[in-house]
Amino acid sequence: MTPHRFFKAGLAGFLCVGLAACGGLGGAKKAEHAGGSREFNDDIIAAQSDKSSIWDLFGGKPDQKVQVNRYLWNASLDVLEFLPVQSVDPFTGVIVTGYGTPPGSGRAYRATVHIKDPALDARSLNVSLQDRGGRQVSAATSRAVEDAILSRARQLRIADKNL
């Protein structure tokens, strides 16, 4: 057998074993009914309980997603429309903006918005504002922006109910 054929045969065997390992728990249950070792079957079940397939190794856990209130999400984008959006992640509820100057002001700000709950509630919203020097703005300013977002979100919800 040439080294190339040996490699192909080894690779094919490895893939077959890998695919067989991705199967369900049916094999363990059949072995248990056929008088197989209970300890061996418990090990198989424990190993398969954390990961259901090989593809789970490459993806994130689905429970890391957060349900985001769509009214808060849209209101945040509306209120902070003067800021350039750098990144958004609707699965974790984070909006990050770049620096921008609000109308009627001479100072530039950037914002990070975190919506952490599906409820239309003040506890679901967290806004962090920074100036160009990287300093946090006053709590009153952050609270005013949060209030504006919450007010706009309520307006959007009321407009939806009227349709």
C-alpha atoms as a printed R data frame, in Angstrom:
    type eleno elety resid chain resno       x      y      z
1   ATOM     1    CA   MET     A     1   0.000  0.000  0.000
2   ATOM     2    CA   THR     A     2   1.429  3.396 -0.985
3   ATOM     3    CA   PRO     A     3   1.656  6.182  1.613
4   ATOM     4    CA   HIS     A     4  -0.972  8.194 -0.295
5   ATOM     5    CA   ARG     A     5  -3.509  5.330 -0.172
6   ATOM     6    CA   PHE     A     6  -2.677  4.697  3.491
7   ATOM     7    CA   PHE     A     7  -3.390  8.358  4.257
8   ATOM     8    CA   LYS     A     8  -6.719  8.249  2.364
9   ATOM     9    CA   ALA     A     9  -7.779  5.075  4.174
10  ATOM    10    CA   GLY     A    10  -6.834  6.559  7.564
11  ATOM    11    CA   LEU     A    11  -8.684  9.788  6.799
12  ATOM    12    CA   ALA     A    12 -11.788  7.894  5.679
13  ATOM    13    CA   GLY     A    13 -11.715  5.810  8.861
14  ATOM    14    CA   PHE     A    14 -11.305  8.905 11.011
15  ATOM    15    CA   LEU     A    15 -14.265 10.600  9.310
16  ATOM    16    CA   CYS     A    16 -16.437  7.502  9.764
17  ATOM    17    CA   VAL     A    17 -15.622  7.331 13.472
18  ATOM    18    CA   GLY     A    18 -16.249 11.083 13.821
19  ATOM    19    CA   LEU     A    19 -19.633 10.847 12.121
20  ATOM    20    CA   ALA     A    20 -20.605  7.871 14.233
21  ATOM    21    CA   ALA     A    21 -19.725  9.847 17.371
22  ATOM    22    CA   CYS     A    22 -22.157 12.581 16.314
23  ATOM    23    CA   GLY     A    23 -25.098 10.185 16.512
24  ATOM    24    CA   GLY     A    24 -27.800 10.375 19.155
25  ATOM    25    CA   LEU     A    25 -28.165  8.438 22.368
26  ATOM    26    CA   GLY     A    26 -29.839  5.510 20.640
27  ATOM    27    CA   GLY     A    27 -26.692  3.376 20.679
28  ATOM    28    CA   ALA     A    28 -26.221  3.797 24.418
29  ATOM    29    CA   LYS     A    29 -29.832  2.906 25.115
30  ATOM    30    CA   LYS     A    30 -29.650 -0.193 22.898
31  ATOM    31    CA   ALA     A    31 -26.465 -1.345 24.655
32  ATOM    32    CA   GLU     A    32 -28.125 -0.880 28.037
33  ATOM    33    CA   HIS     A    33 -31.105 -2.996 26.987
34  ATOM    34    CA   ALA     A    34 -28.781 -5.629 25.591
35  ATOM    35    CA   GLY     A    35 -27.045 -5.976 28.964
36  ATOM    36    CA   GLY     A    36 -24.197 -3.517 28.310
37  ATOM    37    CA   SER     A    37 -22.199 -1.925 31.108
38  ATOM    38    CA   ARG     A    38 -24.231  0.756 32.901
39  ATOM    39    CA   GLU     A    39 -21.080  2.683 33.847
40  ATOM    40    CA   PHE     A    40 -19.997  2.869 30.197
41  ATOM    41    CA   ASN     A    41 -23.453  4.043 29.125
42  ATOM    42    CA   ASP     A    42 -23.502  6.736 31.838
43  ATOM    43    CA   ASP     A    43 -20.196  8.059 30.527
44  ATOM    44    CA   ILE     A    44 -21.610  8.284 27.010
45  ATOM    45    CA   ILE     A    45 -24.744 10.061 28.196
46  ATOM    46    CA   ALA     A    46 -22.715 12.515 30.333
47  ATOM    47    CA   ALA     A    47 -20.377 13.301 27.443
48  ATOM    48    CA   GLN     A    48 -23.262 13.965 25.071
49  ATOM    49    CA   SER     A    49 -25.317 16.063 27.466
50  ATOM    50    CA   ASP     A    50 -23.097 19.167 27.158
51  ATOM    51    CA   LYS     A    51 -22.644 19.110 23.386
52  ATOM    52    CA   SER     A    52 -25.220 17.697 21.024
53  ATOM    53    CA   SER     A    53 -23.055 17.666 17.899
54  ATOM    54    CA   ILE     A    54 -19.606 18.501 16.635
55  ATOM    55    CA   TRP     A    55 -20.911 21.774 15.176
56  ATOM    56    CA   ASP     A    56 -21.561 23.074 18.707
57  ATOM    57    CA   LEU     A    57 -17.796 23.318 19.124
58  ATOM    58    CA   PHE     A    58 -17.649 26.071 16.504
59  ATOM    59    CA   GLY     A    59 -20.630 28.188 17.520
60  ATOM    60    CA   GLY     A    60 -21.627 30.169 20.562
61  ATOM    61    CA   LYS     A    61 -24.217 28.957 22.994
62  ATOM    62    CA   PRO     A    62 -27.737 29.943 21.971
63  ATOM    63    CA   ASP     A    63 -28.584 31.040 25.530
64  ATOM    64    CA   GLN     A    64 -26.157 33.978 25.226
65  ATOM    65    CA   LYS     A    65 -28.740 35.943 23.257
66  ATOM    66    CA   VAL     A    66 -30.773 38.602 24.991
67  ATOM    67    CA   GLN     A    67 -34.285 39.511 23.965
68  ATOM    68    CA   VAL     A    68 -34.185 43.204 23.135
69  ATOM    69    CA   ASN     A    69 -37.167 45.539 23.366
70  ATOM    70    CA   ARG     A    70 -37.682 46.779 19.833
71  ATOM    71    CA   TYR     A    71 -39.115 50.110 20.966
72  ATOM    72    CA   LEU     A    72 -36.056 50.851 23.103
73  ATOM    73    CA   TRP     A    73 -33.793 49.742 20.252
74  ATOM    74    CA   ASN     A    74 -35.467 51.997 17.662
75  ATOM    75    CA   ALA     A    75 -35.803 54.886 20.121
76  ATOM    76    CA   SER     A    76 -32.076 54.699 20.919
77  ATOM    77    CA   LEU     A    77 -31.229 54.945 17.233
78  ATOM    78    CA   ASP     A    78 -33.720 57.830 16.800
79  ATOM    79    CA   VAL     A    79 -32.528 59.892 19.770
80  ATOM    80    CA   LEU     A    80 -28.839 59.351 19.025
81  ATOM    81    CA   GLU     A    81 -29.155 59.807 15.261
82  ATOM    82    CA   PHE     A    82 -26.604 62.651 15.310
83  ATOM    83    CA   LEU     A    83 -23.925 60.145 16.384
84  ATOM    84    CA   PRO     A    84 -22.335 57.896 13.757
85  ATOM    85    CA   VAL     A    85 -23.085 54.245 14.523
86  ATOM    86    CA   GLN     A    86 -19.902 52.181 14.795
87  ATOM    87    CA   SER     A    87 -21.357 48.798 15.692
88  ATOM    88    CA   VAL     A    88 -24.661 47.237 16.625
89  ATOM    89    CA   ASP     A    89 -25.384 43.803 18.019
90  ATOM    90    CA   PRO     A    90 -29.108 43.107 18.290
91  ATOM    91    CA   PHE     A    91 -28.403 39.680 19.823
92  ATOM    92    CA   THR     A    92 -26.743 41.167 22.917
93  ATOM    93    CA   GLY     A    93 -28.537 44.531 22.812
94  ATOM    94    CA   VAL     A    94 -25.475 46.774 22.384
95  ATOM    95    CA   ILE     A    95 -25.197 49.910 20.237
96  ATOM    96    CA   VAL     A    96 -21.796 51.662 20.058
97  ATOM    97    CA   THR     A    97 -21.470 55.045 18.396
98  ATOM    98    CA   GLY     A    98 -18.589 57.239 17.378
99  ATOM    99    CA   TYR     A    99 -18.072 60.870 18.324
100 ATOM   100    CA   GLY     A   100 -20.638 63.415 17.223
101 ATOM   101    CA   THR     A   101 -21.845 66.839 18.244
102 ATOM   102    CA   PRO     A   102 -25.482 67.215 19.296
103 ATOM   103    CA   PRO     A   103 -27.454 70.052 17.697
104 ATOM   104    CA   GLY     A   104 -26.944 73.293 19.603
105 ATOM   105    CA   SER     A   105 -23.843 72.108 21.454
106 ATOM   106    CA   GLY     A   106 -20.139 72.611 20.932
107 ATOM   107    CA   ARG     A   107 -18.962 69.422 22.673
108 ATOM   108    CA   ALA     A   108 -18.594 66.068 20.966
109 ATOM   109    CA   TYR     A   109 -19.825 62.898 22.651
110 ATOM   110    CA   ARG     A   110 -19.905 59.196 22.004
111 ATOM   111    CA   ALA     A   111 -22.407 56.738 23.434
112 ATOM   112    CA   THR     A   112 -22.724 53.091 24.302
113 ATOM   113    CA   VAL     A   113 -26.274 51.831 24.773
114 ATOM   114    CA   HIS     A   114 -27.040 48.478 26.376
115 ATOM   115    CA   ILE     A   115 -30.599 47.145 26.295
116 ATOM   116    CA   LYS     A   116 -30.615 44.153 28.583
117 ATOM   117    CA   ASP     A   117 -34.261 43.146 28.916
118 ATOM   118    CA   PRO     A   118 -37.336 42.834 26.691
119 ATOM   119    CA   ALA     A   119 -39.407 45.054 29.013
120 ATOM   120    CA   LEU     A   120 -40.100 48.674 28.165
121 ATOM   121    CA   ASP     A   121 -38.675 49.812 31.469
122 ATOM   122    CA   ALA     A   122 -35.926 52.132 32.721
123 ATOM   123    CA   ARG     A   123 -34.091 49.151 34.240
124 ATOM   124    CA   SER     A   124 -33.766 47.631 30.779
125 ATOM   125    CA   LEU     A   125 -31.742 50.554 29.451
126 ATOM   126    CA   ASN     A   126 -28.178 51.598 30.254
127 ATOM   127    CA   VAL     A   127 -26.558 54.554 28.479
128 ATOM   128    CA   SER     A   128 -22.910 55.523 28.874
129 ATOM   129    CA   LEU     A   129 -21.712 58.835 27.419
130 ATOM   130    CA   GLN     A   130 -18.113 60.037 27.055
131 ATOM   131    CA   ASP     A   131 -16.610 63.267 25.808
132 ATOM   132    CA   ARG     A   132 -13.597 63.546 23.495
133 ATOM   133    CA   GLY     A   133 -11.216 63.346 26.456
134 ATOM   134    CA   GLY     A   134 -12.623 59.926 27.359
135 ATOM   135    CA   ARG     A   135 -14.238 61.265 30.537
136 ATOM   136    CA   GLN     A   136 -17.706 60.173 31.583
137 ATOM   137    CA   VAL     A   137 -20.287 62.924 31.326
138 ATOM   138    CA   SER     A   138 -22.331 63.902 34.349
139 ATOM   139    CA   ALA     A   139 -24.983 61.529 35.658
140 ATOM   140    CA   ALA     A   140 -27.645 64.175 34.973
141 ATOM   141    CA   THR     A   141 -26.722 64.272 31.266
142 ATOM   142    CA   SER     A   142 -26.786 60.469 30.970
143 ATOM   143    CA   ARG     A   143 -30.133 60.390 32.786
144 ATOM   144    CA   ALA     A   144 -31.528 63.046 30.416
145 ATOM   145    CA   VAL     A   145 -30.516 60.951 27.391
146 ATOM   146    CA   GLU     A   146 -32.039 57.822 28.967
147 ATOM   147    CA   ASP     A   147 -35.258 59.749 29.645
148 ATOM   148    CA   ALA     A   148 -35.368 60.937 26.035
149 ATOM   149    CA   ILE     A   149 -34.921 57.361 24.786
150 ATOM   150    CA   LEU     A   150 -37.634 56.054 27.134
151 ATOM   151    CA   SER     A   151 -40.042 58.816 26.071
152 ATOM   152    CA   ARG     A   152 -39.429 58.104 22.395
153 ATOM   153    CA   ALA     A   153 -39.881 54.355 22.996
154 ATOM   154    CA   ARG     A   154 -43.259 54.984 24.643
155 ATOM   155    CA   GLN     A   155 -44.276 57.174 21.686
156 ATOM   156    CA   LEU     A   156 -43.328 54.381 19.274
157 ATOM   157    CA   ARG     A   157 -45.319 51.825 21.262
158 ATOM   158    CA   ILE     A   158 -48.394 54.080 21.393
159 ATOM   159    CA   ALA     A   159 -48.112 54.664 17.635
160 ATOM   160    CA   ASP     A   160 -48.006 50.884 17.110
161 ATOM   161    CA   LYS     A   161 -51.119 50.368 19.241
162 ATOM   162    CA   ASN     A   162 -53.052 52.919 17.183
163 ATOM   163    CA   LEU     A   163 -52.567 51.002 13.925
